[in-house]
């Protein structure tokens, strides 16, 4: 039986145990999955204990970049982005399955990227993965982060995108919230990222009126305030539950040494969603 865990600032409401148990069960593998919530100051000490206590573990906000110095090797997208969401304890090897999960989620929703404009809110670990997928899909990508150091670090890593220190009031085909605002202690809030001149209206509300599909990586609550407002404005919306499932699927393939298959992942998600 695989001993697995998820570490993050607050993972108390995570769907990861259910999803990993479902996927691994389909693979014929049993697992135990422990949720580990830690304040940022305690992360290094808590994370080090996971290497000896678990076969592998997942990492979520805000620790996807902070785990990197504790690892001996990064592979694939993790090496490119400097962000990790999946760790094999033996060898201390880090991977990142967020991009694969985000890509499959967009495909499943029938969202075409080529020639589209996309605004990404947040340039941390998940934001970097989303930016890369959008760029590779042929979208023109604009990214904003309140932390300019993090924003320009992402720009240096990925290139191709337009880093924004302020957000112009312009239409976008796609707005993607990668900030985490709207869950845990910020439930009921939207990603308030800037103000226009003397206006007190958040940019998010104004942008939604002029833009197309709203995507939120948040999956708990099931409909974030950001998506609720977009829906009220008759905009197409997409929550992050499918992305969470797909990145879990790819992580489980890493845990078990299985070759991933997008068609298998999609079929399993349909079964999970229906069940």
N, C-alpha and C positions, 0 to 999 in steps of 0.2 A: 504494500500500500504506500502510495506517495504521501509524504508529509509536506504540505504546501502552506503558504501564508501570503497575506497582503499587508504591506506596511504603508501607512499614510497618516496625515494629521488627524483625520477623523474618518474612519472607514466603518463606523457602526451601522450604517444603513446600506452597505455595499451589497450588490447582487452577485458579486464574484463567487462566493462559496456555492451558490445554487448553479451558476453557469458552468463552473469548472467541474462540479460533480456530474452535471448532465453530459458535458462533452466527453469527459474521461470515462464515464459509464458506457457511452457509445463505443469507446475504444476498448472496452473490456478491462479498464483499470480502475481500481478503487483509490480513493484519496481522502485525506483529512485536510481541511482548509481552515486556518486560523486567521482571525482578523486582529491586527495589531495597530492600535491608534496611539500615536506618540506626539508630544509637542516638539517643535523644531529643535529646541536646545538638547533634547535627549536622543535625537535621531542617530548620531554616530554610534553610541553605545548600544542602543537597541538593535540597530541593523547588524552590527558585528555578531550578536548572539544568534541571529537568524542563520548564519552560515553553518553553525554547528547543530542547530536545533531542527532544521528543515532541509529536505532534499532540494527545494527550489522555492522561490518566492517572487511575488509581483510587487511593484512599487508604484505608488500613485502620488498625487499632489500633496505637498510641494517638493517632493524628494527625488524626482526623476533625474535631476542633474547632481544633487548632493550625494547620491549613491556612487557616482563614478569614481571618486578617489579611493573608495574602498574595494574596488574591483581590480583584478589582474589582467583582464582582457575584455575588449569590446568587439562585438561582431556586427557586420551588416549596417543597418540603419543607425544602431546605437553608436557605432564608431563615427559615422558621418555627422550625426546631430549632437553628440555629446550628451545624450539623454537616454535613460534606461527605464523600462517598465517590467522587464523579465530577467530573473537572475537564476543561474544554475549554481548552487552552493559549492559543489565540487569543482574546483578550478577557479571559482569566483569569476564566472563569465557573464557578461551583461549583453542583453538583446533589447530591441525595441520593436514591438508589434503594433504600435499605435497607427503607423502609416498604413499598414496592410488592412487594419480594421476600419479606418476612416475611408479608404478607397472602396472597400466592399460595401460599406454602408451607402456611399453615394451611388454606386452602381445599382444596388438593390432598389434605391429610390428613383432610379431613372434620371439622375442628374448628370447632364453633359457639361464638360468643363471647357472644351476647346472654344477659344474666342470669347469666353465669358470674363467678366470682371468680378473679383472676389475681395472682400474686406475681412481680414482675420484679426480678431480682437484677442490679444495675448500672444506673446512670443516665447513662452516657456517651453517645457518639454513637449507637451501635446501640441502647442501652437506650431512648433518647428516641424513636427511630423505632418500636420495639416498643410502647412505652407509648401512643403516639398511635394506632396501629392497634387496639390492644385497647380503648381508650376509644371510638373511633369505631365499633367493632363491638358496643358495648353491654355490655362487661364492667366489673365493678367492679375497679379496679386499685389494688394496693398495690405500692410500690416501695421498695427498700432499696439503699443504697450506703454503704460505709464512709466515703467522702468526703462529709461532710454538706453542704459548700459546693456540690458537684456535684449532690447530691440535690435541694437546695432551688432551685438554678438551673433544674433540669428542671421542678420543680413550678411555678415562676414562669412558665416558658415555656408549659407545657401545661395547668396547672390540672386539675381533675377527678379527679386521683388522690390517694391517701393516702400521703404520704411517711412512711417508717418509720425511726426512729433505732435501734429495736430490733425484732426480729421476734417477734411473739407466736406461741405454739404453737397454731396454728389450721389447719383444713383449707382448701386452695385447690383449685379445679378445675384450675388450670394453674399450673405453676411454670416460669419462663423464665430460663435462665442467660445473661445478657449480659455477664458479667464477663471472659470470656477465660480464667478459671481452668480448667485441664484440658488446655491445649495448650502447645506449646513446652517451656519449662523447668518448667512445672507439670503435665506429663502424669502421670496417676495420682492427681491430687488432685481434690477436689470443691470447690465454692465455699463455703468455711468462712466464714460471714458473721457468726455470733454464737454465744454460748453461753448456756444456760439456767441461771441461778443458779450453784450449785456443781457442776453437771454438766459433765463433760468431753466429752460427746457433741456433735458439731457439729449445728447446727440443721438443716442440709440433710438428714441422715439421719432425724431425727425428723419433719421436715415431709413427707418422701417417704412415710412410713408412713401419714400421715393425708390425703394429697392425691391428686390425679388424675394427669393427663398431665404428664410432664416433657419440656420442650423445651430443647435446648441449641443455641446458635448456632454452636458449634464443629463443624467437619466433619473435622478431622484431629487426633487419630485418629478413625477412622470412628465408633467408639463411645467417648465420653468416660467417665471414671470415674463422673461424675454420672449418665449414662444407664445405665451398666452396673448401678449399685446400684438404680436405679429399676426396671430390667427384672427384677432378682432379686426385687424386691418385687412383681412381677406388675403393674407400672404401665405404661400405654402410653407410648412414648417417640418422640421426633422429633428427628433431628439437623439441623444447619444446611446440609447440602449443597444441598438444593433451594433454600433461600433464597439461597445464594451464586450458584447458576445464574440464578435469576430476577432478582436485582439486576444481574448481568452482562448479561442480556438487555436490561433497561431502559437500562443504560448504553450498550450497543451501538446501541440505537435513537437515543440522544442523539448518539453519535459520527457516525452516518450520516444523521441527519435523518429517520429513519423513524418513522412513527406506531406506537406500541406496541399490541399486542393480547394480552390475557391468554390467549385461546384459542390463539394462535400460540405464546406462551411455554410453555404447558403441553404442547402437542404436541411442541415442540422438546426439552423436558426429558425426555419419555418416550423420544424417539429417543436422546438423550444417555445416559440411564440404561441403556437396553437395549444400546447399542453399546459 
